[in-house]
Amino acid sequence: MPQDFWLNALYSVAPTILVGLVFWFILRAIIRADRTERDTRAKIEAEERQRLGMPPAE
C-alpha cells in the first residue's frame, strides 16, 4: 500500500516538473538569443560609428 501511494505521488508531480523544465529551457533560449543579438548589434553600431568618424556611443 505505501508503494502505491509514492508511485501515485510521483505520477502526479512528474507532468508539472516536466512542463516546468520545458518552460525553463524555452525562456533560457529566448534570453540567450536576445543577449547575443544585443551584443552583435552593439558591435555593428560601434563599427559603423568608427567608419563614419563619429565618437563611440556611451
Gaussian input, Z-matrix of N, CA and C with variables (Angstrom, degrees):
# hf/3-21g

backbone

0 1
 N
 C     1     B1
 C     2     B2     1     A1
 N     3     B3     2     A2     1     D1
 C     4     B4     3     A3     2     D2
 C     5     B5     4     A4     3     D3
 N     6     B6     5     A5     4     D4
 C     7     B7     6     A6     5     D5
 C     8     B8     7     A7     6     D6
 N     9     B9     8     A8     7     D7
 C    10    B10     9     A9     8     D8
 C    11    B11    10    A10     9     D9
 N    12    B12    11    A11    10    D10
 C    13    B13    12    A12    11    D11
 C    14    B14    13    A13    12    D12
 N    15    B15    14    A14    13    D13
 C    16    B16    15    A15    14    D14
 C    17    B17    16    A16    15    D15
 N    18    B18    17    A17    16    D16
 C    19    B19    18    A18    17    D17
 C    20    B20    19    A19    18    D18
 N    21    B21    20    A20    19    D19
 C    22    B22    21    A21    20    D20
 C    23    B23    22    A22    21    D21
 N    24    B24    23    A23    22    D22
 C    25    B25    24    A24    23    D23
 C    26    B26    25    A25    24    D24
 N    27    B27    26    A26    25    D25
 C    28    B28    27    A27    26    D26
 C    29    B29    28    A28    27    D27
 N    30    B30    29    A29    28    D28
 C    31    B31    30    A30    29    D29
 C    32    B32    31    A31    30    D30
 N    33    B33    32    A32    31    D31
 C    34    B34    33    A33    32    D32
 C    35    B35    34    A34    33    D33
 N    36    B36    35    A35    34    D34
 C    37    B37    36    A36    35    D35
 C    38    B38    37    A37    36    D36
 N    39    B39    38    A38    37    D37
 C    40    B40    39    A39    38    D38
 C    41    B41    40    A40    39    D39
 N    42    B42    41    A41    40    D40
 C    43    B43    42    A42    41    D41
 C    44    B44    43    A43    42    D42
 N    45    B45    44    A44    43    D43
 C    46    B46    45    A45    44    D44
 C    47    B47    46    A46    45    D45
 N    48    B48    47    A47    46    D46
 C    49    B49    48    A48    47    D47
 C    50    B50    49    A49    48    D48
 N    51    B51    50    A50    49    D49
 C    52    B52    51    A51    50    D50
 C    53    B53    52    A52    51    D51
 N    54    B54    53    A53    52    D52
 C    55    B55    54    A54    53    D53
 C    56    B56    55    A55    54    D54
 N    57    B57    56    A56    55    D55
 C    58    B58    57    A57    56    D56
 C    59    B59    58    A58    57    D57
 N    60    B60    59    A59    58    D58
 C    61    B61    60    A60    59    D59
 C    62    B62    61    A61    60    D60
 N    63    B63    62    A62    61    D61
 C    64    B64    63    A63    62    D62
 C    65    B65    64    A64    63    D63
 N    66    B66    65    A65    64    D64
 C    67    B67    66    A66    65    D65
 C    68    B68    67    A67    66    D66
 N    69    B69    68    A68    67    D67
 C    70    B70    69    A69    68    D68
 C    71    B71    70    A70    69    D69
 N    72    B72    71    A71    70    D70
 C    73    B73    72    A72    71    D71
 C    74    B74    73    A73    72    D72
 N    75    B75    74    A74    73    D73
 C    76    B76    75    A75    74    D74
 C    77    B77    76    A76    75    D75
 N    78    B78    77    A77    76    D76
 C    79    B79    78    A78    77    D77
 C    80    B80    79    A79    78    D78
 N    81    B81    80    A80    79    D79
 C    82    B82    81    A81    80    D80
 C    83    B83    82    A82    81    D81
 N    84    B84    83    A83    82    D82
 C    85    B85    84    A84    83    D83
 C    86    B86    85    A85    84    D84
 N    87    B87    86    A86    85    D85
 C    88    B88    87    A87    86    D86
 C    89    B89    88    A88    87    D87
 N    90    B90    89    A89    88    D88
 C    91    B91    90    A90    89    D89
 C    92    B92    91    A91    90    D90
 N    93    B93    92    A92    91    D91
 C    94    B94    93    A93    92    D92
 C    95    B95    94    A94    93    D93
 N    96    B96    95    A95    94    D94
 C    97    B97    96    A96    95    D95
 C    98    B98    97    A97    96    D96
 N    99    B99    98    A98    97    D97
 C   100   B100    99    A99    98    D98
 C   101   B101   100   A100    99    D99
 N   102   B102   101   A101   100   D100
 C   103   B103   102   A102   101   D101
 C   104   B104   103   A103   102   D102
 N   105   B105   104   A104   103   D103
 C   106   B106   105   A105   104   D104
 C   107   B107   106   A106   105   D105
 N   108   B108   107   A107   106   D106
 C   109   B109   108   A108   107   D107
 C   110   B110   109   A109   108   D108
 N   111   B111   110   A110   109   D109
 C   112   B112   111   A111   110   D110
 C   113   B113   112   A112   111   D111
 N   114   B114   113   A113   112   D112
 C   115   B115   114   A114   113   D113
 C   116   B116   115   A115   114   D114
 N   117   B117   116   A116   115   D115
 C   118   B118   117   A117   116   D116
 C   119   B119   118   A118   117   D117
 N   120   B120   119   A119   118   D118
 C   121   B121   120   A120   119   D119
 C   122   B122   121   A121   120   D120
 N   123   B123   122   A122   121   D121
 C   124   B124   123   A123   122   D122
 C   125   B125   124   A124   123   D123
 N   126   B126   125   A125   124   D124
 C   127   B127   126   A126   125   D125
 C   128   B128   127   A127   126   D126
 N   129   B129   128   A128   127   D127
 C   130   B130   129   A129   128   D128
 C   131   B131   130   A130   129   D129
 N   132   B132   131   A131   130   D130
 C   133   B133   132   A132   131   D131
 C   134   B134   133   A133   132   D132
 N   135   B135   134   A134   133   D133
 C   136   B136   135   A135   134   D134
 C   137   B137   136   A136   135   D135
 N   138   B138   137   A137   136   D136
 C   139   B139   138   A138   137   D137
 C   140   B140   139   A139   138   D138
 N   141   B141   140   A140   139   D139
 C   142   B142   141   A141   140   D140
 C   143   B143   142   A142   141   D141
 N   144   B144   143   A143   142   D142
 C   145   B145   144   A144   143   D143
 C   146   B146   145   A145   144   D144
 N   147   B147   146   A146   145   D145
 C   148   B148   147   A147   146   D146
 C   149   B149   148   A148   147   D147
 N   150   B150   149   A149   148   D148
 C   151   B151   150   A150   149   D149
 C   152   B152   151   A151   150   D150
 N   153   B153   152   A152   151   D151
 C   154   B154   153   A153   152   D152
 C   155   B155   154   A154   153   D153
 N   156   B156   155   A155   154   D154
 C   157   B157   156   A156   155   D155
 C   158   B158   157   A157   156   D156
 N   159   B159   158   A158   157   D157
 C   160   B160   159   A159   158   D158
 C   161   B161   160   A160   159   D159
 N   162   B162   161   A161   160   D160
 C   163   B163   162   A162   161   D161
 C   164   B164   163   A163   162   D162
 N   165   B165   164   A164   163   D163
 C   166   B166   165   A165   164   D164
 C   167   B167   166   A166   165   D165
 N   168   B168   167   A167   166   D166
 C   169   B169   168   A168   167   D167
 C   170   B170   169   A169   168   D168
 N   171   B171   170   A170   169   D169
 C   172   B172   171   A171   170   D170
 C   173   B173   172   A172   171   D171

   B1=1.4455
   B2=1.5300
   B3=1.3419
   B4=1.4645
   B5=1.5299
   B6=1.3244
   B7=1.4550
   B8=1.5286
   B9=1.3073
   B10=1.4618
   B11=1.5243
   B12=1.3109
   B13=1.4603
   B14=1.5275
   B15=1.3352
   B16=1.4556
   B17=1.5249
   B18=1.3215
   B19=1.4649
   B20=1.5236
   B21=1.3254
   B22=1.4660
   B23=1.5294
   B24=1.3265
   B25=1.4613
   B26=1.5274
   B27=1.3215
   B28=1.4589
   B29=1.5264
   B30=1.3160
   B31=1.4608
   B32=1.5269
   B33=1.2967
   B34=1.4656
   B35=1.5226
   B36=1.3094
   B37=1.4615
   B38=1.5340
   B39=1.3014
   B40=1.4671
   B41=1.5323
   B42=1.3289
   B43=1.4731
   B44=1.5342
   B45=1.3100
   B46=1.4638
   B47=1.5230
   B48=1.3065
   B49=1.4608
   B50=1.5281
   B51=1.3140
   B52=1.4665
   B53=1.5309
   B54=1.3162
   B55=1.4662
   B56=1.5303
   B57=1.3218
   B58=1.4621
   B59=1.5208
   B60=1.3191
   B61=1.4636
   B62=1.5246
   B63=1.3142
   B64=1.4690
   B65=1.5318
   B66=1.3212
   B67=1.4610
   B68=1.5264
   B69=1.3329
   B70=1.4592
   B71=1.5257
   B72=1.3379
   B73=1.4645
   B74=1.5307
   B75=1.3249
   B76=1.4621
   B77=1.5263
   B78=1.3238
   B79=1.4624
   B80=1.5199
   B81=1.3080
   B82=1.4678
   B83=1.5274
   B84=1.3225
   B85=1.4597
   B86=1.5303
   B87=1.3215
   B88=1.4636
   B89=1.5250
   B90=1.3211
   B91=1.4653
   B92=1.5255
   B93=1.3168
   B94=1.4681
   B95=1.5235
   B96=1.3187
   B97=1.4654
   B98=1.5226
   B99=1.3250
   B100=1.4633
   B101=1.5240
   B102=1.3283
   B103=1.4697
   B104=1.5269
   B105=1.3184
   B106=1.4639
   B107=1.5303
   B108=1.3278
   B109=1.4551
   B110=1.5285
   B111=1.3151
   B112=1.4696
   B113=1.5233
   B114=1.3241
   B115=1.4653
   B116=1.5240
   B117=1.3306
   B118=1.4593
   B119=1.5217
   B120=1.3255
   B121=1.4716
   B122=1.5242
   B123=1.3315
   B124=1.4658
   B125=1.5266
   B126=1.3327
   B127=1.4617
   B128=1.5302
   B129=1.3201
   B130=1.4672
   B131=1.5206
   B132=1.3226
   B133=1.4653
   B134=1.5308
   B135=1.3334
   B136=1.4653
   B137=1.5235
   B138=1.3162
   B139=1.4641
   B140=1.5272
   B141=1.3318
   B142=1.4694
   B143=1.5308
   B144=1.3244
   B145=1.4648
   B146=1.5288
   B147=1.3226
   B148=1.4632
   B149=1.5266
   B150=1.3248
   B151=1.4599
   B152=1.5233
   B153=1.3291
   B154=1.4622
   B155=1.5218
   B156=1.3304
   B157=1.4506
   B158=1.5133
   B159=1.3057
   B160=1.4622
   B161=1.5315
   B162=1.3442
   B163=1.4624
   B164=1.5166
   B165=1.3363
   B166=1.4761
   B167=1.5310
   B168=1.3032
   B169=1.4673
   B170=1.5249
   B171=1.2987
   B172=1.4654
   B173=1.4973
   A1=112.75
   A2=120.78
   A3=119.39
   A4=112.06
   A5=118.19
   A6=119.74
   A7=110.31
   A8=117.52
   A9=120.50
   A10=110.46
   A11=117.12
   A12=120.74
   A13=111.00
   A14=117.23
   A15=120.50
   A16=111.79
   A17=117.03
   A18=120.01
   A19=110.24
   A20=117.18
   A21=120.81
   A22=111.07
   A23=116.78
   A24=120.11
   A25=110.33
   A26=117.29
   A27=121.33
   A28=111.37
   A29=116.76
   A30=120.29
   A31=111.39
   A32=117.73
   A33=120.92
   A34=111.51
   A35=117.97
   A36=122.05
   A37=111.96
   A38=117.96
   A39=122.14
   A40=113.64
   A41=120.82
   A42=119.00
   A43=112.67
   A44=116.89
   A45=120.29
   A46=110.34
   A47=116.93
   A48=120.75
   A49=110.62
   A50=117.44
   A51=120.55
   A52=111.69
   A53=117.72
   A54=120.60
   A55=109.80
   A56=116.70
   A57=120.39
   A58=112.11
   A59=117.11
   A60=120.78
   A61=111.83
   A62=117.15
   A63=120.64
   A64=109.55
   A65=116.98
   A66=122.00
   A67=110.26
   A68=117.09
   A69=121.61
   A70=111.05
   A71=117.51
   A72=120.56
   A73=111.59
   A74=117.19
   A75=120.41
   A76=110.23
   A77=117.55
   A78=120.07
   A79=111.73
   A80=117.34
   A81=121.86
   A82=110.39
   A83=116.95
   A84=120.76
   A85=111.12
   A86=117.43
   A87=121.07
   A88=110.41
   A89=116.78
   A90=120.57
   A91=111.02
   A92=117.19
   A93=120.01
   A94=111.24
   A95=117.51
   A96=120.73
   A97=110.22
   A98=117.04
   A99=120.80
   A100=110.64
   A101=116.39
   A102=120.28
   A103=110.41
   A104=116.84
   A105=120.89
   A106=110.67
   A107=116.88
   A108=120.41
   A109=110.67
   A110=117.75
   A111=120.38
   A112=111.23
   A113=117.46
   A114=120.78
   A115=111.16
   A116=116.61
   A117=121.13
   A118=111.03
   A119=116.59
   A120=119.88
   A121=111.57
   A122=116.96
   A123=120.40
   A124=110.30
   A125=116.27
   A126=120.07
   A127=110.79
   A128=116.61
   A129=120.73
   A130=110.41
   A131=117.13
   A132=120.37
   A133=110.55
   A134=117.19
   A135=120.33
   A136=110.78
   A137=117.36
   A138=120.57
   A139=111.46
   A140=116.61
   A141=120.69
   A142=111.05
   A143=117.06
   A144=120.34
   A145=109.97
   A146=116.75
   A147=120.71
   A148=110.06
   A149=116.46
   A150=121.31
   A151=111.10
   A152=117.01
   A153=120.96
   A154=113.05
   A155=117.14
   A156=121.27
   A157=114.11
   A158=116.58
   A159=121.28
   A160=109.14
   A161=117.08
   A162=118.71
   A163=110.36
   A164=116.97
   A165=119.45
   A166=111.39
   A167=115.82
   A168=121.09
   A169=109.11
   A170=114.83
   A171=119.43
   A172=111.88
   D1=-46.93
   D2=178.98
   D3=-62.42
   D4=-31.97
   D5=179.47
   D6=-66.24
   D7=-37.83
   D8=177.02
   D9=-62.93
   D10=-38.97
   D11=179.47
   D12=-61.71
   D13=-49.30
   D14=-177.67
   D15=-68.01
   D16=-35.58
   D17=177.53
   D18=-66.28
   D19=-42.95
   D20=177.28
   D21=-64.66
   D22=-38.69
   D23=177.95
   D24=-63.91
   D25=-41.51
   D26=178.06
   D27=-64.13
   D28=-44.00
   D29=178.47
   D30=-65.46
   D31=-29.60
   D32=179.70
   D33=-74.21
   D34=-34.74
   D35=-174.82
   D36=-90.21
   D37=-26.60
   D38=-174.64
   D39=-57.06
   D40=-46.90
   D41=-179.74
   D42=-61.90
   D43=-38.65
   D44=179.09
   D45=-63.54
   D46=-43.63
   D47=179.64
   D48=-65.48
   D49=-42.53
   D50=179.99
   D51=-64.68
   D52=-43.22
   D53=178.24
   D54=-64.52
   D55=-39.88
   D56=177.34
   D57=-61.99
   D58=-41.61
   D59=178.23
   D60=-65.21
   D61=-42.21
   D62=178.23
   D63=-62.77
   D64=-44.68
   D65=178.59
   D66=-59.80
   D67=-43.24
   D68=-179.56
   D69=-63.71
   D70=-43.50
   D71=179.04
   D72=-63.97
   D73=-39.39
   D74=179.64
   D75=-65.64
   D76=-47.51
   D77=179.06
   D78=-63.01
   D79=-39.08
   D80=178.14
   D81=-61.38
   D82=-43.16
   D83=179.16
   D84=-65.35
   D85=-40.57
   D86=179.48
   D87=-64.60
   D88=-44.97
   D89=-178.54
   D90=-65.77
   D91=-41.05
   D92=178.28
   D93=-65.68
   D94=-40.50
   D95=179.03
   D96=-64.10
   D97=-40.74
   D98=179.12
   D99=-64.14
   D100=-43.41
   D101=-179.96
   D102=-63.05
   D103=-43.03
   D104=179.62
   D105=-64.47
   D106=-41.58
   D107=179.59
   D108=-64.71
   D109=-41.52
   D110=178.59
   D111=-63.56
   D112=-42.03
   D113=178.06
   D114=-62.59
   D115=-42.58
   D116=179.82
   D117=-65.00
   D118=-43.59
   D119=178.77
   D120=-63.32
   D121=-39.98
   D122=178.90
   D123=-64.31
   D124=-39.50
   D125=179.17
   D126=-65.23
   D127=-44.44
   D128=178.97
   D129=-63.91
   D130=-42.63
   D131=179.43
   D132=-62.48
   D133=-42.34
   D134=178.96
   D135=-62.93
   D136=-40.61
   D137=178.55
   D138=-64.97
   D139=-41.46
   D140=179.42
   D141=-67.09
   D142=-41.29
   D143=178.57
   D144=-62.81
   D145=-40.62
   D146=179.37
   D147=-66.19
   D148=-41.50
   D149=-179.59
   D150=-63.24
   D151=-35.94
   D152=-179.22
   D153=-86.56
   D154=-3.53
   D155=179.03
   D156=78.74
   D157=20.78
   D158=179.11
   D159=-88.82
   D160=156.39
   D161=176.67
   D162=-69.70
   D163=155.80
   D164=179.18
   D165=-63.11
   D166=148.80
   D167=177.81
   D168=-70.90
   D169=151.94
   D170=-179.24
   D171=-78.63

